[in-house]
Amino acid sequence: MWILALTAGLAASPDPLLSALADELEAADEAWSEQDDAPYYLAYRAVEMHRFNIGARFGALARSTDRRNITLDVTARVGSPELDSTHPMRDESFFDRNWHRGFAIAGSGPPEAIRATIWEASNIEIRDAQEAWHKLQTDQRVKVDEADDADDFSAADPVVDLRDRAAIELDRGAWEEVLVEVSAALDSHPDIHQSQADLHAVAENHYLATSEGTQIRHPRSWLRVSIQTRTRAEDGMDIRIYRWKDVHDPAALPNKEDLLSWADSLVEHTIALREAPLGEPYDGPILFRGPAAGVFIHEVIGHRVEGHRQKDEDEGQTFKDKVGTKLLPDSISIYDDPSIEFYAGEALNGYYAYDQEGQPAQRAWIVRDGVFEGFLMSRSPIDIDGFEHSNGHGRAATLRQPTSRMANTIVASNNPVPFAELRKRLLDEVREQGRDHGLIIDELAGGFTLTGRVFPNTFNIRATYGWKVYTDGRPDELIRGIDLVGTPLVALSSVVAAGDDPGVFNGFCGAESGSVPNAAVSPSLLIRQLEIQKKETGSDRPPLLPKPKAPGSGT
């Protein structure tokens, strides 16, 4: 029934996990091939992880762990590529569509224990797929025809690529000492109510074995060092600032001196923000610095160009009919390329060799020279010419099935403008609109977007802080407590120009297929019109008792 010609080679592999996956694929083929509603496709996705987690608070070590585990996801498709058990059933809830059961593999046990877990997971997933297939057939009979009649699964050539496994060597003792010292520096000011310094490191080995003949083992290493401060303003607002750096190699982590410099700067910035005035509702010109501009593009356009949303009738489908339409100035392009490991001197968090469906990472153009060009695709095709196959963006976290997702979303300009010129043009826009100030947004904490039809198709970008820039020459004024809100088509039509200063925002993005690592890269962007709303605030007062002091620091 299945393509298993390469299984024998895997079974002889010294890698016990690879061998177990191959053995169980063959066993499943033998067991199910003669059964009614046998799956036409079966995939085993396993991730072997080695994690370090070190954290310090109040100048003391809070945690230091070194853990290993293996997770397993099974995907079974019953039916045919034209219509199968993964097809969304109308009236399903948002999260039900992509949730499925995941398993922990006894990776340190004997091969029989690994195979037993895979066997158990296969039975459960295949039976769930059969049940979904029968429900779907009823759903298809009682519901109206769907607007998008594209197949559920596109053809793809099998891939065999067994790369060397990832490993991380970390001097935990040395990093514990560094983080404790940095934590003490963060905690030194009486108005810093909470702070922490952390190091997270993980070496992952991603395995994929499918009934089509794909066998992949590819490594991923990720490390993040971060510091965070927290205080409460007199008006009750909770203020948090976070600094971090993501790298792929421990040798690229900041040293102790750099982290202590970060800590001094962060404390100073946090106290200044605590005393800053609250921002007010505003609509007018805004200038985003590079990393903040990347988050803006991620929230405004990114999720809306994920391919599977174009066939979901609950989605707003903002860009489904926009291919060939001008969206941005001619000088600006946007693409998503998970094959890029470094950009502007920074490691990109969305880098990978293969997606979770075994498709090679590749560049997908979203906007080219201002014109909307296309979508991010998994192996779920859509009924739009040119988007019948994956472009390497089928992604998922554990316990989720792959869907099309962003990876490294990059904004580029063929006519970049220096930041000083962008600032001047910001003030020109402000004067033209009869205002006395514009806004510069340096830093964002993230954001979210609503892409469906039931709720307003809007975005909310969480600003850490901003600056009022006055036309009369007054010094820039720091403000807090603001979020940027709007609708996608209006926001994009307001983009004026891009800078020459690409910046990287590394993070994790959540959606139906779970939280996946990604990066947003952009130069500074000048926006003619965008709206600001007040951020939620609190009602608790700052602590009434003074913070305890360290021994020897005075009374």
Secondary structure, DSSP 8 states (H G I E B T S, - for coil): ----TTHHHHHT-S-HHHHHHHHHHHHHHHHHTTSTT-EEEEEEEEEEEEEEEEEEETTEEEEEEEEEEEEEEEEEEEEETTEETTS--TT--TTTTTB--EEEE-TTS-HHHHHHHHHHHHHHHHHHHHHHHHHHHHHHHHS---S----SS------EEE---------HHHHHHHHHHHHHHHTTSTT--EEEEEEEEEEEEEEEEETTS-EEEEEEEEEEEEEEEEEE-TTS-EEEEEEEEEESSGGGS--HHHHHHHHHHHHHHHHHHHHS-B---EEEEEEE-HHHHHHHHIIIIIGGGBGGGGG-TTB--TTTT-TT-B-S-TTEEEEE-TT--EETTEE-TT--SB-TTS-B---EEEEETTEE---B--SS--SSTT-SS--S-EE--TTB--EE--SEEEEEESS-B-HHHHHHHHHHHHHHTT-SEEEEEEEEEEEEE--BSSS---EEEEEEEEEEEETT----EEEBSEEEEE-HHHHHHTEEEEBS--EEEEEEEEETTEEEEEEEEE--EEEEEEEEEE---------SS-----TTS--
